[in-house]
Amino acid sequence: MKELYNLAENLKALREQYGYTLKDVAKQLGITYQSYHAYERGLTVPTLQNFIKLAKLYDVSLDDLIEE
């Protein structure tokens, strides 16, 4: 579960670094604001397709999304 915490923290940090709102990222992924917010809160994890979209959006590797 530690990885999920890292994922949630990393997603929030990247979003803030890029100046995106929760709604901006949700729109990029084609999901609801609530669904994306659950990723950042560590309640759910993205689908593989959304992991890939997030990595491309932030120009990072999939590993970078879950690492400390």
Backbone torsions as a table, in degrees:
resi	resn	phi	psi	omega
1	MET	NA	-19.1	178.3
2	LYS	-59.0	-36.7	179.7
3	GLU	-61.4	-37.3	178.9
4	LEU	-65.6	-38.2	177.7
5	TYR	-63.8	-43.9	178.0
6	ASN	-62.2	-41.6	178.4
7	LEU	-59.1	-49.3	-178.8
8	ALA	-59.4	-46.9	178.9
9	GLU	-62.4	-44.5	-178.2
10	ASN	-64.9	-41.1	179.0
11	LEU	-62.3	-43.2	179.6
12	LYS	-65.2	-44.7	-179.5
13	ALA	-62.0	-44.1	179.6
14	LEU	-65.0	-43.1	179.9
15	ARG	-60.3	-45.0	-179.9
16	GLU	-67.4	-38.3	178.3
17	GLN	-60.2	-38.3	-179.3
18	TYR	-86.7	-6.0	177.5
19	GLY	76.7	22.0	179.8
20	TYR	-89.5	151.1	170.6
21	THR	-90.7	167.4	175.5
22	LEU	-56.9	-41.3	-179.0
23	LYS	-66.4	-36.5	178.4
24	ASP	-59.4	-48.4	-177.4
25	VAL	-68.5	-42.0	178.2
26	ALA	-57.7	-42.4	179.4
27	LYS	-63.0	-41.8	178.7
28	GLN	-60.7	-34.7	-178.6
29	LEU	-86.2	-15.3	-177.7
30	GLY	76.2	32.0	179.2
31	ILE	-126.7	173.8	179.6
32	THR	-77.1	158.1	174.9
33	TYR	-55.9	-43.0	-177.7
34	GLN	-63.5	-39.7	178.7
35	SER	-64.3	-44.5	179.1
36	TYR	-67.0	-41.0	179.5
37	HIS	-59.1	-35.3	177.4
38	ALA	-64.2	-32.2	175.4
39	TYR	-62.4	-48.5	-176.9
40	GLU	-69.6	-20.7	177.7
41	ARG	-92.0	-4.2	178.6
42	GLY	76.4	18.8	-179.0
43	LEU	-86.0	-31.0	177.5
44	THR	-139.9	166.7	177.2
45	VAL	-117.3	150.1	179.0
46	PRO	-65.9	154.4	170.4
47	THR	-66.9	164.3	177.9
48	LEU	-57.6	-41.5	178.6
49	GLN	-59.1	-42.6	-179.7
50	ASN	-73.9	-31.4	172.9
51	PHE	-58.3	-45.8	-179.1
52	ILE	-64.3	-43.5	177.9
53	LYS	-60.8	-41.2	179.9
54	LEU	-65.7	-42.6	178.3
55	ALA	-60.9	-41.0	178.6
56	LYS	-69.2	-41.6	-179.7
57	LEU	-58.4	-43.1	-176.8
58	TYR	-97.8	2.1	179.3
59	ASP	54.0	50.6	177.3
60	VAL	-130.9	166.4	175.9
61	SER	-80.9	164.3	176.0
62	LEU	-61.7	-38.1	177.3
63	ASP	-60.1	-39.6	-179.3
64	ASP	-62.1	-27.4	-179.8
65	LEU	-69.0	-28.3	-176.2
66	ILE	-109.6	-10.0	-178.3
67	GLU	-78.1	158.4	177.7
68	GLU	-69.3	NA	NA
